[in-house]
Amino acid sequence: MTQGTVPHGDLARTGRCSGRGIVNEPQVVRRFTMPASPALPTVADGVMYVSDAEGNACAFDVDTGQRLWHQQHCDNPQDRDDWDLMRLEWPPALTPDLVILDTGEETFGCRRTDGQLSWKLEGAGRPTVVDDLLLRIGHGGVEALDAATGQPRWQASERSDNLTYGLLRVHPTIADGMALVAEGYEPHRHEGGGVHAFDLRTGALRWEIYGDDQSACTWETPCASPDIVLVDSCHPVWAHGFVWVYQHRLHADHAEEPTLTGLDPGTGRPEQTLVLREIFDPYDPPAGAPIFGPDLVYCRTDKRLDALDLTTGALRWTRRLTASVVGAPLLAGSTLHLATENGGLQALDASTGDLRWSVALDEATTWSSDFSADLGEEIGYEEIAAPFVLTNGSLFARTDNAVLLLR
């Protein structure tokens, strides 16, 4: 059994998916209905695993549409407090034998064959399976468990400066034997951002970077005062031998210079910098982490995609959109696939930016590029996810009431 689809295409979070992309306009070939609003599914070995907002978890045969099993992980669905606790709104993680579900308060390990419960643990945090490890990321740190049994392996819950973490609650980036996690952004607390690299086997901190670092001014006419270098609040990416993060420099004259910086994976020191002054400005910042192809890197703002030469940073193409992009586009083969707020799916030629196809789903969707107003203190610690996954020429899109299979 394989691990299955993961958010952002792969564990390195490059946005690249295995298999071919969808070059020609696809059709909806199957509709998978759940009792409540579904989460993003996980697909592996011809089976789609999906959960929903009322604690239901199901497995479907992708080719026939047959439901293979259904489990309800809410003891009393009529109890409103219990219902709130058991919302399963994140994609499951898979081991060879288990489906691992996250309620936001608890984590369940269920058998892939029938959905029966194998173990249950308190605590949660975007479960990610790497070999025999289950990683959970919460505001306060990183926890590694035995993926088969749920038994603890290691935990990292305090920063080297003795402050608590304020991590983005997203799947970690897996790179060169490390789990990379990013600081969230909350004004006056973690306003500088940061990235932390933990050894996957031991939990030892290998390196970390913070915002508010000072360095010599790099502006065309250097300032007398040093620059302040901040780390933008989005997950890092492991690609082409570097760990990539967005940063921006604050100059003494208040000018800002956004950069895409490649960090040495062994030390965290910057090794390659692409200056994005002509691409982004303070009023049009990056809308999430970049996507990496073989020789291009794709950066996005709210309604625009830019493709840059990975070596020189030269702009290759720009594509402006009529609606906001929701989550990270996914790259498969030579095609970029993306979702927009109006319930649309589009595909672009990855080399030229030309539109290959555009589909408007005939389903209710509440896809949004903005955080919900009722997130409260969670604002700044979440990251918008794309409402679809892609594998081997099949696209699985989450709508308000179902999961659609397009081919």
C-alpha positions as CSV (number, residue, x, y, z in Angstrom):
1,M,0.0,0.0,0.0
2,T,1.2,3.5,-0.8
3,Q,1.1,6.6,1.3
4,G,-1.3,8.4,-1.0
5,T,-1.9,12.0,-1.9
6,V,-0.6,14.7,0.5
7,P,-1.3,18.5,0.5
8,H,0.9,20.6,-1.7
9,G,1.8,17.6,-3.9
10,D,4.6,16.0,-2.0
11,L,6.2,15.9,1.5
12,A,8.8,18.5,0.3
13,R,5.8,20.8,-0.3
14,T,7.0,21.8,-3.8
15,G,3.5,21.7,-5.3
16,R,4.6,18.9,-7.7
17,C,2.4,15.8,-8.1
18,S,3.3,12.4,-9.4
19,G,2.0,11.3,-12.7
20,R,0.6,13.2,-15.6
21,G,-1.4,16.4,-15.4
22,I,-4.8,17.1,-17.0
23,V,-4.0,18.7,-20.4
24,N,-7.5,18.7,-21.9
25,E,-10.7,20.0,-20.4
26,P,-11.9,17.3,-17.9
27,Q,-15.4,16.1,-17.1
28,V,-16.9,15.2,-13.8
29,V,-17.0,11.4,-13.9
30,R,-18.0,10.6,-10.4
31,R,-19.6,12.2,-7.3
32,F,-18.9,10.9,-3.8
33,T,-21.4,12.1,-1.2
34,M,-20.8,12.4,2.5
35,P,-23.3,13.0,5.3
36,A,-21.8,16.5,6.0
37,S,-19.4,18.9,4.4
38,P,-16.4,16.8,3.4
39,A,-12.7,17.5,4.0
40,L,-10.0,17.2,1.4
41,P,-9.6,13.5,0.6
42,T,-6.6,11.3,0.5
43,V,-6.3,8.9,-2.4
44,A,-4.1,5.7,-2.6
45,D,-4.2,2.3,-4.3
46,G,-7.5,3.1,-6.0
47,V,-9.3,4.0,-2.8
48,M,-10.4,7.5,-1.6
49,Y,-10.4,8.2,2.1
50,V,-12.5,11.1,3.3
51,S,-13.9,12.6,6.5
52,D,-16.5,15.3,7.2
53,A,-17.6,18.0,9.6
54,E,-19.8,15.6,11.6
55,G,-17.2,13.0,12.5
56,N,-17.9,10.6,9.6
57,A,-15.1,8.8,7.8
58,C,-15.5,6.8,4.7
59,A,-13.5,4.8,2.1
60,F,-14.7,4.7,-1.6
61,D,-13.5,2.6,-4.5
62,V,-12.4,5.3,-7.0
63,D,-13.2,3.3,-10.1
64,T,-16.7,2.1,-9.2
65,G,-17.8,4.7,-6.7
66,Q,-18.8,2.0,-4.2
67,R,-18.5,2.9,-0.5
68,L,-16.3,0.3,1.1
69,W,-16.9,1.3,4.7
70,H,-18.3,4.1,6.9
71,Q,-17.5,4.9,10.5
72,Q,-18.9,7.6,12.8
73,H,-16.4,9.0,15.2
74,C,-18.8,11.0,17.3
75,D,-20.3,9.0,20.2
76,N,-23.5,11.1,20.3
77,P,-24.0,13.2,17.1
78,Q,-27.1,14.9,18.6
79,D,-24.9,16.4,21.4
80,R,-23.9,19.8,20.0
81,D,-20.8,20.0,22.2
82,D,-19.6,16.6,21.1
83,W,-20.4,17.4,17.5
84,D,-18.2,20.4,17.6
85,L,-15.4,18.3,19.1
86,M,-15.5,15.6,16.4
87,R,-15.3,17.7,13.3
88,L,-13.0,15.9,10.9
89,E,-12.1,18.7,8.5
90,W,-8.5,17.9,7.5
91,P,-7.3,15.2,5.0
92,P,-6.4,11.9,6.5
93,A,-2.9,10.6,6.7
94,L,-2.1,7.0,5.8
95,T,0.3,4.3,6.9
96,P,0.4,0.9,5.1
97,D,-2.4,-0.3,7.5
98,L,-4.0,2.7,9.0
99,V,-6.1,5.8,8.2
100,I,-5.1,8.6,10.7
101,L,-7.8,11.2,11.4
102,D,-7.5,14.6,13.2
103,T,-10.5,16.3,14.9
104,G,-8.6,19.3,16.1
105,E,-8.8,17.8,19.7
106,E,-8.0,14.1,19.2
107,T,-6.2,11.8,16.8
108,F,-7.6,8.4,15.6
109,G,-5.8,5.5,14.0
110,C,-8.3,3.4,12.1
111,R,-7.7,0.3,10.0
112,R,-7.6,1.0,6.2
113,T,-9.5,-2.3,5.5
114,D,-12.7,-1.5,7.5
115,G,-12.3,1.8,9.4
116,Q,-12.3,0.1,12.8
117,L,-10.6,2.0,15.6
118,S,-7.0,0.8,16.4
119,W,-6.0,3.6,18.8
120,K,-7.1,7.1,19.9
121,L,-5.0,9.9,21.4
122,E,-5.7,13.2,22.9
123,G,-4.2,16.2,21.0
124,A,-4.1,16.8,17.3
125,G,-2.3,18.8,14.7
126,R,-2.3,18.1,11.0
127,P,-1.1,14.4,11.0
128,T,1.7,13.7,8.6
129,V,3.2,10.2,8.1
130,V,6.9,9.9,7.2
131,D,8.1,6.3,7.1
132,D,7.1,4.9,10.5
133,L,6.6,8.3,12.1
134,L,3.5,10.2,12.7
135,L,4.1,14.0,13.1
136,R,1.7,16.3,14.7
137,I,2.1,20.1,14.5
138,G,0.3,22.4,16.9
139,H,0.8,26.0,18.0
140,G,3.1,24.9,20.8
141,G,5.5,22.6,19.0
142,V,6.1,19.4,17.2
143,E,5.4,15.8,18.3
144,A,6.5,12.6,16.8
145,L,4.7,9.3,17.4
146,D,5.0,5.7,16.3
147,A,2.6,5.7,13.3
148,A,1.5,2.1,13.9
149,T,0.7,2.3,17.6
150,G,0.5,6.0,18.5
151,Q,3.2,5.7,21.1
152,P,5.3,8.8,21.7
153,R,8.8,9.1,20.2
154,W,9.8,12.7,20.8
155,Q,8.5,16.2,21.4
156,A,9.8,19.7,20.9
157,S,7.7,22.3,22.7
158,E,10.1,25.2,23.7
159,R,12.1,27.5,21.5
160,S,15.8,27.9,22.1
161,D,15.1,31.4,23.5
162,N,12.8,29.8,26.1
163,L,9.7,31.3,24.5
164,T,6.8,29.1,23.3
165,Y,6.4,28.3,19.7
166,G,3.7,29.9,17.6
167,L,3.8,27.6,14.6
168,L,1.6,27.5,11.6
169,R,-0.8,24.6,12.0
170,V,0.1,23.0,8.7
171,H,1.7,19.9,7.4
172,P,5.5,20.1,7.9
173,T,8.0,20.2,5.1
174,I,10.2,17.0,5.0
175,A,13.7,17.6,3.8
176,D,17.0,15.7,4.1
177,G,16.0,13.9,7.3
178,M,14.4,16.9,8.8
179,A,10.9,18.2,9.6
180,L,10.8,21.9,8.8
181,V,8.1,24.1,10.5
182,A,7.3,27.8,10.2
183,E,6.3,30.4,12.8
184,G,2.9,31.9,12.4
185,Y,2.2,35.7,12.4
186,E,0.5,37.5,15.2
187,P,1.2,41.2,15.6
188,H,3.5,42.0,18.6
189,R,4.3,38.4,19.2
190,H,5.7,36.4,16.4
191,E,5.8,39.3,14.0
192,G,9.3,38.4,12.6
193,G,8.4,34.9,11.5
194,G,10.9,32.0,11.6
195,V,11.7,28.5,10.5
196,H,12.8,25.6,12.7
197,A,14.5,22.4,11.5
198,F,14.2,19.3,13.6
199,D,15.9,15.9,13.2
200,L,13.2,13.4,12.2
201,R,14.6,10.6,14.3
202,T,15.5,12.4,17.5
203,G,13.7,15.7,17.5
204,A,17.0,17.5,18.1
205,L,16.9,21.1,16.7
206,R,19.4,21.3,13.9
207,W,19.0,25.0,13.1
208,E,16.5,27.8,13.2
209,I,16.1,31.3,11.8
210,Y,14.1,34.2,13.1
211,G,12.8,37.5,11.8
212,D,14.2,40.8,13.1
213,D,17.7,39.8,12.2
214,Q,19.9,42.7,11.1
215,S,22.3,42.7,8.2
216,A,24.1,45.2,6.0
217,C,21.8,47.3,3.7
218,T,21.6,45.9,0.1
219,W,19.7,48.8,-1.5
220,E,21.1,50.4,-4.6
221,T,22.1,53.4,-2.5
222,P,23.0,51.7,0.9
223,C,21.5,53.1,4.0
224,A,23.8,53.9,7.0
225,S,21.6,51.8,9.2
226,P,21.4,48.0,8.8
227,D,18.4,46.3,7.3
228,I,15.9,44.3,9.3
229,V,15.2,40.9,7.7
230,L,11.8,39.3,8.3
231,V,10.6,35.8,7.4
232,D,7.2,35.7,5.8
233,S,4.6,33.5,7.4
234,C,4.2,30.6,5.0
235,H,5.6,27.1,5.0
236,P,9.1,26.5,3.7
237,V,9.8,24.4,0.6
238,W,12.6,21.9,0.0
239,A,13.6,22.0,-3.7
240,H,16.8,22.0,-5.8
241,G,19.0,21.4,-2.8
242,F,17.8,24.4,-0.8
243,V,15.1,25.2,1.8
244,W,13.2,28.1,0.3
245,V,11.5,30.9,2.3
246,Y,10.1,34.3,1.4
247,Q,11.8,37.1,3.3
248,H,11.6,40.9,3.1
249,R,14.1,43.5,4.1
250,L,13.1,46.7,5.8
251,H,15.5,49.5,4.9
252,A,16.1,52.6,7.0
253,D,14.1,54.7,4.6
254,H,11.2,52.3,5.0
255,A,11.6,50.8,1.6
256,E,10.8,47.1,1.4
257,E,12.6,44.5,-0.7
258,P,10.9,41.1,-1.0
259,T,13.2,38.1,-1.7
260,L,12.9,34.4,-2.3
261,T,15.8,32.9,-0.3
262,G,17.4,29.5,-0.6
263,L,18.8,28.3,2.7
264,D,21.6,25.7,3.2
265,P,19.7,22.7,4.5
266,G,22.5,21.8,6.9
267,T,22.9,25.2,8.6
268,G,20.0,27.5,7.6
269,R,22.4,30.1,6.2
270,P,21.2,31.9,3.0
271,E,22.9,30.6,-0.1
272,Q,20.8,31.9,-3.0
273,T,18.6,35.0,-3.2
274,L,16.1,36.0,-5.9
275,V,15.1,39.6,-5.5
276,L,11.4,40.1,-6.2
277,R,11.2,43.8,-6.1
278,E,9.7,44.0,-9.5
279,I,7.2,41.2,-8.8
280,F,5.8,42.0,-5.3
281,D,5.3,45.2,-3.4
282,P,4.0,45.9,0.2
283,Y,0.5,46.1,-1.2
284,D,0.6,42.9,-3.3
285,P,2.5,40.4,-1.1
286,P,2.9,36.7,-1.8
287,A,-0.3,34.7,-1.2
288,G,1.5,31.6,0.0
289,A,4.7,29.6,-0.6
290,P,6.1,29.2,-4.1
291,I,5.7,26.2,-6.4
292,F,8.8,24.6,-7.9
293,G,9.2,23.1,-11.3
294,P,12.3,21.7,-13.0
295,D,13.7,25.1,-14.0
296,L,11.0,27.6,-13.0
297,V,9.5,28.8,-9.7
298,Y,5.9,30.0,-9.6
299,C,5.0,32.8,-7.2
300,R,1.4,33.9,-6.6
301,T,-0.4,36.9,-5.3
302,D,-4.1,37.2,-4.9
303,K,-5.1,37.2,-8.6
304,R,-1.8,36.7,-10.4
305,L,0.8,34.0,-11.1
306,D,4.4,34.8,-12.0
307,A,6.9,32.3,-13.4
308,L,10.6,33.1,-12.7
309,D,13.8,31.6,-13.9
310,L,15.1,29.7,-10.9
311,T,18.7,30.6,-11.7
312,T,18.5,34.3,-12.6
313,G,15.1,35.3,-11.2
314,A,14.1,36.7,-14.6
315,L,10.4,36.9,-15.2
316,R,9.3,34.3,-17.8
317,W,5.6,34.9,-17.8
318,T,2.7,36.5,-15.9
319,R,-0.9,35.3,-15.8
320,R,-3.6,37.6,-14.4
321,L,-6.9,36.0,-13.1
322,T,-10.4,37.4,-12.7
323,A,-10.9,35.7,-9.3
324,S,-8.6,35.0,-6.3
325,V,-6.5,31.8,-6.2
326,V,-7.5,29.5,-3.4
327,G,-4.5,27.7,-1.9
328,A,-1.4,26.5,-3.8
329,P,-1.6,25.5,-7.4
330,L,-0.4,21.9,-8.2
331,L,2.1,21.1,-10.9
332,A,1.8,17.7,-12.7
333,G,3.7,17.1,-15.9
334,S,3.7,20.4,-17.8
335,T,0.5,21.7,-16.4
336,L,-0.3,24.0,-13.5
337,H,-3.7,23.3,-11.9
338,L,-5.5,25.8,-9.7
339,A,-8.8,26.7,-8.0
340,T,-10.4,30.1,-7.7
341,E,-12.9,31.6,-5.3
342,N,-15.8,31.4,-7.8
343,G,-15.8,27.6,-7.8
344,G,-13.6,27.4,-10.9
345,L,-10.8,25.1,-11.8
346,Q,-8.2,26.1,-14.4
347,A,-5.1,24.6,-15.9
348,L,-2.2,26.6,-17.4
349,D,0.7,25.6,-19.5
350,A,3.6,25.6,-17.0
351,S,6.1,26.9,-19.6
352,T,4.1,29.8,-21.1
353,G,1.2,30.5,-18.7
354,D,-1.3,30.0,-21.5
355,L,-4.7,28.8,-20.5
356,R,-5.3,25.1,-21.3
357,W,-8.8,24.8,-19.9
358,S,-11.2,26.3,-17.4
359,V,-14.2,24.5,-15.7
360,A,-16.9,26.0,-13.5
361,L,-18.2,23.4,-11.1
362,D,-22.0,23.0,-11.0
363,E,-21.9,22.6,-7.2
364,A,-22.0,24.8,-4.2
365,T,-18.6,25.8,-3.1
366,T,-17.4,28.2,-0.3
367,W,-13.8,28.2,-1.4
368,S,-12.1,31.3,-0.1
369,S,-8.6,32.8,-0.1
370,D,-9.5,34.7,3.1
371,F,-9.5,33.4,6.6
372,S,-12.9,33.1,8.3
373,A,-13.8,36.0,10.5
374,D,-14.6,33.6,13.4
375,L,-11.1,32.1,13.6
376,G,-10.3,34.6,16.3
377,E,-6.9,33.9,17.7
378,E,-6.2,31.3,15.0
379,I,-5.7,34.1,12.4
380,G,-2.0,34.1,11.6
381,Y,-1.6,30.4,12.5
382,E,-3.5,28.9,9.6
383,E,-2.8,28.5,5.9
384,I,-5.3,28.3,3.1
385,A,-5.3,24.9,1.5
386,A,-6.2,24.2,-2.1
387,P,-9.7,22.5,-2.3
388,F,-8.4,19.6,-4.5
389,V,-5.8,16.9,-4.8
390,L,-4.3,15.5,-8.0
391,T,-2.9,12.1,-8.8
392,N,-2.1,10.4,-12.1
393,G,-4.4,12.4,-14.2
394,S,-7.4,12.4,-11.8
395,L,-8.5,15.5,-9.9
396,F,-10.5,15.2,-6.7
397,A,-12.3,18.5,-5.8
398,R,-14.0,19.1,-2.5
399,T,-17.3,21.0,-2.7
400,D,-19.7,21.9,0.1
401,N,-21.6,18.6,-0.2
402,A,-19.4,16.1,-2.0
403,V,-16.1,15.2,-3.6
404,L,-16.0,15.3,-7.4
405,L,-13.7,13.2,-9.5
406,L,-12.7,14.9,-12.8
407,R,-10.8,13.3,-15.6
